[in-house]
């Protein structure tokens, strides 16, 4: 229906969206309790923004070892402000391959062999 409605006006965009639908909607394969963490900005970028700001102010750290030490300490201090994951017990289920269609846990049916 989406492709029929918008395909004539935006053919390239519709092809891209239809081809990558599973990747675009992967967000909903995780527990609903974790969605707030997935919607946030890049965790890597938010971690290193502190490092980037400090290196701009100091105009470099001088040596490679000093840069590594400064980066380690800045990330270590940023770690104290990280938000904990909601429902951490669900992380083990996600890693084990549990299914969460639309954010709700679906237990696997035991098949009789």
Buried (B, 14 or more C-beta within 10 A) or exposed (E): EEEEEEEEEEEEEBEEBEEEEEEEEEEBBBBBBBBEEEEEEEEEEEBBBBBEEBBEEEEEBEEEEEBEEBBEEBEEEBEEEEEEBEEEEBEEBBEEEBEBEEBEEEEEEEEEE
